Amino acid sequence: MQVHKYDVVIVGAGGAGMRAAIESGQRARTAVLTKLYPTRSHTGAAQGGMCAALANVEEDNWEWHTFDTIKGGDYLVDQDAAEVMAKEAIDAVLDLEKMGLPFNRTPEGKIDQRRFGGHTRDHGKAPVRRACYAADRTGHMILQTLYQNCVKHNVEFYNEYYVLDLLLVEEDAVREDGTAYKQKRVAGVVSYDLASGELHVFQAKSVVFASGGAGKVFKTTSNAHTLTGDGMGIAFRRGIPLEDMEFFQFHPTGLAGLGILLTEGARGEGAILRNSEGERFMERYAPTIKDLAPRDIVARSMANEVREGRGCGPNKDYVLLDLTHLEPEHIESKLPDITEFARTYLGVEPFTEPVPVYPTAHYAMGGIPTNIESQVLQDNDTVIPGLFAAGEVACVSVHGSNRLGTNSLLDINVFGKRAGLAAAKYARDAEYVELPEDPETYTTALLEDLRNANGTERVAVLRKELQDTMDANVQVFRTAESLQEALNVIESLRGRYKNVAIQDKGKRFNLDLLEAVELGFLLDMAEVMTTTAMHRKESRGGHYREDFPDRDDVQFMKHSMAYKDATAVSEGISGIRLETKPVVFTRYQPMERKY
């Protein structure tokens, strides 16, 4: 085992991690640990844009952006966080421009902007062009730009280092009201080097989690195979709560049967959703902004069309995204990637025929709870000194129960920057926390138990059964019955996971072993998602309960907080304790959500 010492350690090299690294790397000795090479991170899959009220094309301002974020999140958004993000959005875009990102331009040379779902002027009166974009490769361009700037600032990368444990120590502390409690403090992380199979301990004053989401709990997903909820799972196992995990976004336009994403930018450029009767059905569900309603509304509308028999295809299990009325030159200049996806994966020519689409699991609104300075919370009020989180792994909560399109690329830049600055500032004045004795013990046992197991179960089989049940029971529509069915399957899979075996017993490049570890994280995340969804007996944003179809602000205008607790039993599931946290309101009170 090797021990390394850094001021700041960042876990993850996607947009949030590298944006943090650019800031901390200029102020403190920084290491970035990533399970992928940085330019392969999932930020590169984001297509449509990054929003900011630049007002380059139409009148706009940050207050309208704040309101759209809060309303789009069905009022579960912490409004102080939304205000920070909307205000700092403008500088975030200009920072990227100065770093060299090749945005599309207006004829006058300004950054071009296009429409996106849920973005409006005058607090909901009409759509507005707010999304800054680089064709339909915006995330890819952001990733490349950030990586080049990390290289410029000599950030140290440890590529293909899988972080598998967070080292925390507990100290006796007293709150202002005189009550005693155990204060967690961060000491570092433990990682597994894929190339050698060796463990490396990184001692650090500050640790930033930026490890992405957990979309691979679902079968049909736009997420890469690597998004297995590792960061959330590590934090959860170490007693840190997870916030609002029941809220998962299903992007409306995934390629039918595959889940590969077609950007919302297509609808921003004028594409229309149609059912089997050729009807533009979104006029019935969102008469004001139609196909550009927030994603949760569009996804449910599409699923409802299919359920009511107006789906397309031989099995009537998808709807159509129609671009045929748009000029081919316009499509090729603004949406070159998605047209190629349609041709490659479905054999459809989007210039002349509509593209089959259906909702795909896309984004976790929940995650590790943080405040607006990106500091991780160990409970509602208490921060963990030296521990920070940003991006999809974190819950600020700036997305509430439904994230607006383009707010994810904005989130990683605004709060990634804040996390990097805060981590470096903390490291400047803090002392190292002494490492626990034998810090690698937990990780060694985790790996060796799996490597030496001789059970009869296979990782791929269990993972497929988990993803199938999550797709069937915890997707766009949910009921107590479907959620209970999912929990029953997850409990069964947990038992079978103890009897799992891997075929590769080696040390070098053992992806078989790491997929087994990732399955453990997926089971944890699926259980938390489903348990919190069972507890939230209302419909809000991405969480729609058919047995409780109305939003209930009296009982559920609050964040859910799930803790790992061996003695607790919540919603029939042992080992999870559920608590709540109040939503932060500043200016906007809950209203009926009409579009």
C-alpha positions as CSV (number, residue, x, y, z in Angstrom):
1,M,0.0,0.0,0.0
2,Q,1.3,3.5,-0.9
3,V,0.4,6.7,0.9
4,H,0.2,10.0,-0.9
5,K,-0.2,13.4,0.7
6,Y,-2.0,16.3,-1.0
7,D,-3.7,19.5,0.2
8,V,-6.8,18.8,-2.0
9,V,-8.0,15.5,-3.5
10,I,-10.8,15.6,-6.1
11,V,-12.7,12.4,-6.8
12,G,-13.9,12.4,-10.4
13,A,-12.7,14.2,-13.5
14,G,-15.9,15.2,-15.3
15,G,-17.0,18.7,-15.6
16,A,-17.5,19.4,-11.9
17,G,-14.2,17.7,-10.9
18,M,-12.1,19.5,-13.5
19,R,-13.7,22.8,-12.9
20,A,-12.9,22.4,-9.2
21,A,-9.3,21.3,-10.1
22,I,-8.7,24.5,-12.1
23,E,-9.5,26.6,-9.1
24,S,-7.8,24.5,-6.4
25,G,-4.8,23.6,-8.6
26,Q,-3.8,27.2,-8.7
27,R,-4.0,27.6,-4.9
28,A,-3.1,24.3,-3.4
29,R,-1.3,21.0,-4.2
30,T,-4.2,19.1,-5.9
31,A,-4.7,15.5,-7.1
32,V,-7.6,14.3,-9.2
33,L,-8.5,10.7,-8.9
34,T,-10.7,9.3,-11.7
35,K,-11.9,5.8,-12.8
36,L,-11.8,7.0,-16.4
37,Y,-9.4,9.1,-18.4
38,P,-10.7,12.6,-18.0
39,T,-11.9,13.2,-21.5
40,R,-14.0,10.0,-21.3
41,S,-16.1,11.3,-18.4
42,H,-19.8,11.4,-18.9
43,T,-20.0,15.2,-19.1
44,G,-18.9,14.7,-22.7
45,A,-22.3,13.1,-23.5
46,A,-24.3,16.2,-22.7
47,Q,-25.5,17.7,-25.9
48,G,-27.9,20.6,-25.9
49,G,-26.4,23.6,-24.0
50,M,-25.6,25.5,-20.8
51,C,-28.0,28.2,-19.8
52,A,-27.3,31.8,-18.7
53,A,-29.3,35.0,-19.0
54,L,-26.8,36.6,-21.3
55,A,-29.7,38.3,-23.3
56,N,-27.6,38.0,-26.5
57,V,-30.6,37.1,-28.6
58,E,-33.7,38.1,-26.6
59,E,-34.4,40.1,-23.5
60,D,-33.6,38.0,-20.4
61,N,-32.4,38.3,-16.8
62,W,-31.2,36.1,-13.9
63,E,-34.4,36.5,-11.9
64,W,-36.5,34.9,-14.7
65,H,-33.9,32.1,-14.8
66,T,-34.2,31.7,-11.0
67,F,-38.0,31.5,-11.2
68,D,-37.9,28.9,-14.0
69,T,-35.4,26.8,-12.0
70,I,-37.7,26.9,-8.9
71,K,-40.9,26.3,-10.8
72,G,-39.4,23.6,-12.9
73,G,-38.2,21.9,-9.7
74,D,-41.8,21.9,-8.5
75,Y,-40.9,24.3,-5.6
76,L,-38.6,21.8,-3.9
77,V,-35.6,23.8,-4.9
78,D,-33.6,25.6,-2.2
79,Q,-34.1,29.1,-3.5
80,D,-30.9,30.6,-2.1
81,A,-29.0,28.0,-4.2
82,A,-31.1,28.8,-7.3
83,E,-30.3,32.5,-7.0
84,V,-26.6,31.8,-6.7
85,M,-26.6,29.6,-9.7
86,A,-28.6,32.0,-11.9
87,K,-26.5,35.0,-10.9
88,E,-23.2,33.3,-11.4
89,A,-24.3,31.6,-14.7
90,I,-23.2,34.6,-16.8
91,D,-19.7,34.6,-15.5
92,A,-19.6,30.8,-15.7
93,V,-20.3,30.9,-19.5
94,L,-17.8,33.8,-20.0
95,D,-15.1,31.9,-18.0
96,L,-15.5,29.0,-20.5
97,E,-15.4,31.4,-23.5
98,K,-12.1,32.8,-22.2
99,M,-10.8,29.3,-21.7
100,G,-11.3,28.7,-25.4
101,L,-14.7,26.9,-25.7
102,P,-16.0,27.3,-29.3
103,F,-19.6,28.3,-28.7
104,N,-21.9,28.8,-31.7
105,R,-22.1,32.5,-32.6
106,T,-24.7,35.0,-33.8
107,P,-24.0,37.0,-37.0
108,E,-22.7,39.8,-34.7
109,G,-20.2,37.4,-33.1
110,K,-21.9,37.0,-29.7
111,I,-22.5,33.6,-28.1
112,D,-25.7,32.2,-29.7
113,Q,-28.6,31.0,-27.6
114,R,-31.6,28.8,-28.3
115,R,-34.8,27.7,-26.5
116,F,-34.9,24.8,-24.1
117,G,-37.6,23.2,-22.0
118,G,-39.0,25.2,-19.2
119,H,-37.0,28.4,-19.9
120,T,-39.3,31.4,-20.1
121,R,-39.5,35.2,-20.0
122,D,-41.6,37.3,-17.6
123,H,-42.0,34.5,-15.1
124,G,-43.6,32.0,-17.5
125,K,-45.3,34.0,-20.2
126,A,-43.4,32.8,-23.2
127,P,-40.3,30.7,-24.2
128,V,-37.0,32.5,-24.2
129,R,-33.6,31.7,-25.8
130,R,-31.3,31.1,-22.9
131,A,-29.2,28.0,-23.8
132,C,-25.6,28.7,-24.9
133,Y,-24.4,25.9,-27.1
134,A,-21.7,24.4,-29.3
135,A,-23.9,22.6,-31.9
136,D,-25.2,19.4,-30.0
137,R,-21.7,18.7,-28.5
138,T,-21.7,21.2,-25.7
139,G,-20.7,18.8,-23.0
140,H,-17.9,17.4,-25.1
141,M,-16.6,20.8,-25.8
142,I,-16.8,21.8,-22.1
143,L,-14.9,18.6,-21.1
144,Q,-12.1,19.1,-23.6
145,T,-11.8,22.8,-22.7
146,L,-11.6,22.1,-18.9
147,Y,-9.1,19.3,-19.4
148,Q,-6.8,21.5,-21.5
149,N,-6.9,24.2,-18.8
150,C,-6.1,21.6,-16.1
151,V,-3.1,20.6,-18.1
152,K,-2.2,24.3,-18.4
153,H,-2.3,24.6,-14.6
154,N,-0.3,21.4,-14.0
155,V,-3.1,19.6,-12.2
156,E,-2.0,16.1,-11.2
157,F,-4.2,13.3,-12.5
158,Y,-4.3,9.7,-11.3
159,N,-6.2,8.0,-14.1
160,E,-8.0,4.7,-13.6
161,Y,-7.8,5.0,-9.8
162,Y,-11.1,3.8,-8.4
163,V,-11.9,5.5,-5.0
164,L,-13.6,2.9,-2.9
165,D,-13.6,4.4,0.6
166,L,-13.7,7.8,2.4
167,L,-11.6,8.1,5.5
168,L,-13.4,10.0,8.3
169,V,-12.6,10.3,11.9
170,E,-15.1,11.3,14.7
171,E,-14.3,13.8,17.4
172,D,-16.4,14.9,20.4
173,A,-17.9,18.3,19.8
174,V,-20.6,20.6,21.3
175,R,-23.2,22.6,19.4
176,E,-24.0,26.2,20.2
177,D,-27.1,25.1,22.2
178,G,-24.8,23.0,24.4
179,T,-25.7,19.5,23.0
180,A,-22.9,17.1,22.5
181,Y,-22.4,15.3,19.2
182,K,-19.8,13.4,17.1
183,Q,-18.2,15.7,14.6
184,K,-17.0,13.9,11.4
185,R,-13.7,15.2,9.9
186,V,-12.2,14.1,6.6
187,A,-8.7,12.5,6.5
188,G,-8.5,11.2,3.0
189,V,-9.6,8.4,0.6
190,V,-8.6,4.9,-0.4
191,S,-8.3,4.0,-4.1
192,Y,-7.6,1.0,-6.2
193,D,-5.1,1.3,-9.1
194,L,-6.6,-0.6,-12.0
195,A,-3.3,-1.1,-13.7
196,S,-1.5,-2.7,-10.8
197,G,-4.3,-3.9,-8.5
198,E,-2.6,-2.0,-5.6
199,L,-4.3,0.1,-3.0
200,H,-3.3,3.8,-2.6
201,V,-4.2,5.9,0.4
202,F,-4.5,9.7,-0.3
203,Q,-4.2,11.8,2.8
204,A,-5.7,15.2,2.3
205,K,-6.9,18.3,4.1
206,S,-9.8,18.7,1.7
207,V,-11.7,16.1,-0.4
208,V,-14.1,17.0,-3.2
209,F,-16.5,14.4,-4.4
210,A,-17.4,15.0,-8.1
211,S,-18.1,11.4,-9.2
212,G,-21.3,11.7,-11.1
213,G,-24.7,10.0,-10.9
214,A,-26.2,6.5,-10.6
215,G,-28.2,6.0,-13.8
216,K,-27.1,2.4,-14.3
217,V,-29.6,1.3,-11.7
218,F,-32.0,1.5,-14.6
219,K,-31.9,-0.6,-17.8
220,T,-33.0,2.1,-20.3
221,T,-30.7,5.0,-19.5
222,S,-28.7,7.7,-21.2
223,N,-25.9,7.2,-18.6
224,A,-22.6,5.5,-19.4
225,H,-21.7,2.2,-17.9
226,T,-19.5,3.9,-15.3
227,L,-22.3,5.8,-13.6
228,T,-22.9,3.3,-10.8
229,G,-23.3,5.7,-7.8
230,D,-19.9,5.0,-6.3
231,G,-19.5,8.5,-4.7
232,M,-23.0,8.5,-3.2
233,G,-22.6,4.9,-2.1
234,I,-19.2,5.5,-0.3
235,A,-20.6,8.5,1.5
236,F,-23.8,6.6,2.5
237,R,-21.8,3.7,3.9
238,R,-19.8,6.1,6.0
239,G,-22.9,7.5,7.7
240,I,-23.4,10.6,5.5
241,P,-27.1,11.0,4.4
242,L,-28.4,11.1,0.9
243,E,-30.9,13.8,0.0
244,D,-34.0,13.5,-2.3
245,M,-33.0,10.2,-3.9
246,E,-36.5,9.4,-5.0
247,F,-36.3,12.1,-7.6
248,F,-34.8,10.8,-10.8
249,Q,-35.2,12.5,-14.1
250,F,-36.4,10.6,-17.2
251,H,-35.3,12.5,-20.3
252,P,-38.2,12.5,-22.8
253,T,-36.2,11.8,-26.0
254,G,-34.1,8.7,-25.8
255,L,-33.8,6.6,-28.9
256,A,-36.6,4.0,-28.5
257,G,-35.4,0.7,-27.0
258,L,-31.9,2.0,-26.6
259,G,-32.0,5.0,-24.3
260,I,-29.3,6.9,-26.3
261,L,-30.0,10.6,-25.9
262,L,-31.4,12.9,-28.5
263,T,-30.9,16.4,-27.1
264,E,-33.8,18.7,-26.0
265,G,-32.1,21.1,-28.3
266,A,-33.9,19.4,-31.2
267,R,-37.2,20.6,-29.8
268,G,-35.5,23.9,-29.1
269,E,-34.8,24.2,-32.8
270,G,-38.4,23.3,-33.7
271,A,-38.8,19.5,-33.6
272,I,-42.3,18.3,-32.7
273,L,-43.4,15.2,-30.7
274,R,-46.2,13.2,-32.5
275,N,-48.3,10.2,-31.6
276,S,-49.6,7.4,-33.9
277,E,-52.4,9.7,-35.2
278,G,-49.9,12.3,-36.2
279,E,-51.2,14.6,-33.5
280,R,-48.9,17.2,-31.8
281,F,-50.0,15.8,-28.4
282,M,-48.1,18.2,-26.2
283,E,-50.6,20.9,-27.1
284,R,-53.0,19.1,-24.8
285,Y,-50.6,18.8,-21.8
286,A,-48.8,22.1,-21.9
287,P,-50.7,24.5,-24.2
288,T,-48.4,27.5,-23.6
289,I,-45.0,26.1,-24.3
290,K,-46.0,22.7,-25.8
291,D,-42.9,20.5,-26.6
292,L,-40.7,22.8,-24.5
293,A,-42.4,22.0,-21.2
294,P,-40.1,20.7,-18.4
295,R,-38.8,17.2,-18.8
296,D,-40.9,15.5,-16.2
297,I,-44.1,16.8,-17.8
298,V,-43.0,15.8,-21.3
299,A,-41.8,12.4,-20.2
300,R,-45.1,11.6,-18.5
301,S,-47.1,12.9,-21.4
302,M,-45.2,10.6,-23.8
303,A,-45.6,7.6,-21.5
304,N,-49.3,8.4,-21.2
305,E,-49.8,8.5,-25.0
306,V,-48.3,5.0,-25.2
307,R,-50.4,3.7,-22.3
308,E,-53.6,5.0,-23.8
309,G,-52.9,3.2,-27.1
310,R,-51.6,6.1,-29.2
311,G,-48.0,4.8,-29.3
312,C,-46.2,4.0,-32.6
313,G,-44.5,1.0,-34.1
314,P,-45.4,-2.7,-34.2
315,N,-45.7,-2.8,-30.4
316,K,-47.1,0.7,-30.0
317,D,-44.4,1.4,-27.4
318,Y,-42.9,4.8,-28.5
319,V,-43.8,8.2,-30.0
320,L,-42.1,10.1,-32.8
321,L,-39.8,13.1,-32.8
322,D,-40.5,14.9,-36.1
323,L,-37.8,17.1,-37.7
324,T,-38.9,16.6,-41.3
325,H,-40.4,20.1,-41.5
326,L,-37.0,21.7,-40.7
327,E,-34.5,22.7,-43.3
328,P,-31.8,20.0,-43.7
329,E,-29.0,22.6,-43.7
330,H,-30.4,24.0,-40.4
331,I,-30.5,20.5,-38.8
332,E,-26.9,19.6,-40.0
333,S,-25.5,22.9,-38.7
334,K,-27.2,22.8,-35.3
335,L,-27.8,19.1,-34.5
336,P,-25.1,17.1,-36.4
337,D,-24.7,14.4,-33.7
338,I,-28.2,13.4,-33.1
339,T,-29.1,13.0,-36.7
340,E,-26.1,10.6,-37.0
341,F,-27.3,8.7,-33.9
342,A,-30.7,8.2,-35.6
343,R,-29.1,6.9,-38.8
344,T,-26.5,4.7,-37.0
345,Y,-28.6,3.1,-34.2
346,L,-32.1,3.0,-35.7
347,G,-31.5,3.2,-39.5
348,V,-33.8,6.3,-39.6
349,E,-33.1,9.3,-41.9
350,P,-34.3,12.3,-39.8
351,F,-34.5,14.6,-42.8
352,T,-37.4,12.6,-44.3
353,E,-38.8,10.4,-41.5
354,P,-39.6,11.0,-37.8
355,V,-37.4,9.4,-35.1
356,P,-38.8,6.8,-32.6
357,V,-38.2,8.1,-29.0
358,Y,-39.2,7.2,-25.5
359,P,-38.2,8.4,-22.0
360,T,-34.8,7.3,-20.7
361,A,-33.4,7.4,-17.2
362,H,-31.1,10.5,-17.3
363,Y,-30.2,12.4,-14.1
364,A,-30.3,12.0,-10.3
365,M,-31.7,15.2,-8.7
366,G,-30.7,13.8,-5.3
367,G,-27.3,13.0,-3.8
368,I,-24.8,14.0,-1.1
369,P,-26.3,17.0,0.7
370,T,-24.3,20.3,0.5
371,N,-24.8,23.9,1.3
372,I,-24.2,26.7,-1.3
373,E,-20.5,26.7,-0.5
374,S,-20.4,23.0,-1.6
375,Q,-19.6,21.8,2.0
376,V,-21.0,18.3,2.7
377,L,-23.6,18.1,5.6
378,Q,-23.5,15.3,8.1
379,D,-27.0,16.3,9.2
380,N,-29.3,19.2,8.5
381,D,-27.1,21.9,10.0
382,T,-23.6,20.4,10.6
383,V,-20.9,20.5,7.9
384,I,-18.1,18.0,7.7
385,P,-14.9,20.1,7.8
386,G,-12.8,19.5,4.7
387,L,-15.4,17.5,2.7
388,F,-17.0,19.0,-0.4
389,A,-19.2,17.8,-3.3
390,A,-20.3,19.2,-6.6
391,G,-22.1,18.1,-9.8
392,E,-24.6,15.2,-10.1
393,V,-23.2,13.4,-7.0
394,A,-24.3,16.4,-4.9
395,C,-27.7,17.8,-3.9
396,V,-27.4,21.6,-3.2
397,S,-30.6,21.4,-3.8
398,V,-30.7,23.5,-7.0
399,H,-32.8,21.1,-9.1
400,G,-35.5,20.2,-6.5
401,S,-37.7,17.4,-7.9
402,N,-37.0,18.1,-11.6
403,R,-33.9,19.6,-13.2
404,L,-34.4,22.0,-16.1
405,G,-32.5,21.2,-19.3
406,T,-29.0,22.9,-19.5
407,N,-29.0,23.5,-15.7
408,S,-26.7,20.4,-15.3
409,L,-23.8,21.9,-17.3
410,L,-24.4,25.1,-15.4
411,D,-24.4,23.3,-12.1
412,I,-21.1,21.6,-12.6
413,N,-19.4,24.9,-13.6
414,V,-20.9,27.1,-10.9
415,F,-20.7,24.7,-8.0
416,G,-17.5,22.9,-9.3
417,K,-15.8,26.3,-9.2
418,R,-17.2,27.0,-5.7
419,A,-16.0,23.6,-4.4
420,G,-12.5,24.1,-5.8
421,L,-12.2,27.6,-4.2
422,A,-13.6,26.5,-0.9
423,A,-11.5,23.3,-0.7
424,A,-8.3,25.3,-1.4
425,K,-9.2,27.9,1.1
426,Y,-9.9,25.3,3.8
427,A,-6.7,23.5,3.0
428,R,-4.6,26.7,3.3
429,D,-5.4,27.0,7.1
430,A,-6.2,23.5,8.1
431,E,-4.0,20.8,9.5
432,Y,-4.0,17.2,8.2
433,V,-6.2,14.8,10.2
434,E,-4.3,11.8,11.3
435,L,-5.1,8.7,9.3
436,P,-7.0,5.9,11.1
437,E,-4.9,2.9,12.0
438,D,-4.7,0.5,9.0
439,P,-6.8,2.8,6.7
440,E,-7.0,0.2,4.0
441,T,-8.6,-2.5,6.1
442,Y,-12.2,-2.0,4.9
443,T,-11.2,-1.8,1.2
444,T,-8.9,-4.8,1.4
445,A,-11.7,-6.9,2.9
446,L,-14.2,-5.7,0.3
447,L,-12.0,-6.6,-2.6
448,E,-10.6,-9.9,-1.3
449,D,-14.0,-11.2,-0.2
450,L,-15.2,-10.8,-3.8
451,R,-11.9,-12.0,-5.4
452,N,-11.8,-15.2,-3.3
453,A,-15.6,-15.9,-3.3
454,N,-16.6,-19.2,-4.9
455,G,-20.4,-18.7,-5.1
456,T,-22.7,-19.6,-8.0
457,E,-24.2,-16.2,-8.8
458,R,-22.9,-14.0,-11.6
459,V,-22.6,-10.2,-11.5
460,A,-24.1,-9.6,-14.9
461,V,-27.2,-11.7,-14.1
462,L,-27.9,-9.9,-10.9
463,R,-27.3,-6.5,-12.4
464,K,-29.7,-7.2,-15.3
465,E,-32.4,-8.3,-12.9
466,L,-31.9,-5.2,-10.8
467,Q,-32.1,-2.9,-13.9
468,D,-35.2,-4.8,-15.2
469,T,-37.1,-4.4,-12.0
470,M,-36.2,-0.7,-11.6
471,D,-37.4,-0.1,-15.2
472,A,-40.6,-1.9,-14.6
473,N,-41.5,-0.6,-11.2
474,V,-39.6,2.7,-10.4
475,Q,-39.7,4.6,-13.7
476,V,-42.0,7.4,-14.9
477,F,-45.1,6.1,-13.1
478,R,-45.0,4.6,-9.6
479,T,-47.4,3.0,-7.1
480,A,-47.0,1.5,-3.6
481,E,-47.5,-1.9,-5.3
482,S,-44.8,-1.4,-7.9
483,L,-42.4,0.1,-5.4
484,Q,-42.9,-2.8,-3.0
485,E,-42.3,-5.3,-5.9
486,A,-39.0,-3.5,-6.5
487,L,-38.0,-3.6,-2.9
488,N,-38.8,-7.3,-2.7
489,V,-36.6,-8.0,-5.7
490,I,-33.8,-5.8,-4.3
491,E,-33.9,-7.6,-1.0
492,S,-33.7,-10.9,-2.9
493,L,-30.7,-9.7,-5.0
494,R,-28.9,-8.5,-1.8
495,G,-29.1,-12.1,-0.5
496,R,-27.9,-13.5,-3.8
497,Y,-25.1,-10.9,-4.0
498,K,-23.5,-12.6,-0.9
499,N,-23.2,-15.7,-3.1
500,V,-21.6,-14.0,-6.1
501,A,-18.4,-15.1,-7.7
502,I,-16.1,-13.5,-10.3
503,Q,-14.1,-15.3,-12.9
504,D,-11.0,-13.1,-13.0
505,K,-8.9,-13.7,-9.8
506,G,-6.0,-11.6,-11.0
507,K,-4.8,-8.2,-9.8
508,R,-4.0,-6.3,-13.0
509,F,-6.8,-4.6,-14.9
510,N,-9.4,-6.7,-13.1
511,L,-12.6,-5.1,-14.3
512,D,-14.5,-8.2,-13.4
513,L,-13.7,-7.5,-9.7
514,L,-14.6,-3.8,-10.0
515,E,-18.0,-4.5,-11.7
516,A,-18.8,-6.7,-8.7
517,V,-17.9,-3.8,-6.3
518,E,-20.1,-1.4,-8.5
519,L,-23.0,-3.8,-8.3
520,G,-22.9,-3.4,-4.5
521,F,-23.2,0.4,-4.9
522,L,-26.0,0.0,-7.4
523,L,-28.0,-2.2,-4.9
524,D,-27.5,0.5,-2.2
525,M,-28.7,3.3,-4.5
526,A,-31.7,1.3,-5.8
527,E,-32.7,0.5,-2.3
528,V,-32.4,4.2,-1.1
529,M,-34.3,5.5,-4.2
530,T,-37.1,3.0,-3.8
531,T,-37.5,3.4,-0.1
532,T,-37.6,7.2,-0.3
533,A,-40.1,6.9,-3.2
534,M,-42.3,4.7,-1.1
535,H,-42.2,7.2,1.8
536,R,-43.1,10.2,-0.4
537,K,-46.9,9.8,-0.8
538,E,-47.4,12.5,-3.3
539,S,-46.5,13.4,-6.9
540,R,-43.9,16.0,-7.5
541,G,-41.5,16.6,-10.4
542,G,-39.8,13.4,-11.5
543,H,-41.5,11.4,-8.8
544,Y,-45.1,10.5,-9.9
545,R,-47.3,8.3,-7.7
546,E,-50.4,7.2,-9.4
547,D,-51.9,6.3,-6.0
548,F,-51.1,9.8,-4.8
549,P,-51.4,11.9,-8.0
550,D,-51.5,15.4,-6.3
551,R,-48.7,17.5,-4.9
552,D,-49.0,17.7,-1.1
553,D,-47.3,20.8,0.2
554,V,-48.6,20.3,3.7
555,Q,-47.0,16.9,4.3
556,F,-44.2,16.8,1.8
557,M,-42.8,20.3,1.1
558,K,-39.5,19.1,2.6
559,H,-36.4,17.3,1.5
560,S,-36.0,13.6,2.3
561,M,-32.8,12.5,4.1
562,A,-31.8,8.8,4.1
563,Y,-29.2,7.5,6.5
564,K,-27.6,4.1,6.7
565,D,-28.6,2.9,10.2
566,A,-28.3,-0.8,11.2
567,T,-31.0,-0.3,13.9
568,A,-33.6,1.5,11.8
569,V,-36.5,0.2,9.8
570,S,-38.1,2.6,7.3
571,E,-41.0,1.6,4.9
572,G,-40.4,-2.0,5.8
573,I,-36.7,-1.8,4.9
574,S,-34.2,-2.4,7.6
575,G,-31.0,-0.5,7.7
576,I,-32.3,2.9,6.4
577,R,-33.4,5.7,8.6
578,L,-35.5,8.5,7.0
579,E,-35.6,12.0,8.2
580,T,-36.5,15.4,6.6
581,K,-34.9,18.8,6.0
582,P,-36.8,22.1,5.3
583,V,-36.8,23.7,1.9
584,V,-35.2,27.1,1.8
585,F,-37.6,29.8,0.5
586,T,-36.6,33.4,-0.4
587,R,-38.9,35.1,-2.8
588,Y,-41.2,32.6,-4.6
589,Q,-44.1,30.8,-2.8
590,P,-45.5,27.5,-4.3
591,M,-48.0,27.9,-7.0
592,E,-49.9,25.6,-9.4
593,R,-47.4,24.5,-12.0
594,K,-49.0,25.4,-15.4
595,Y,-47.2,25.5,-18.7
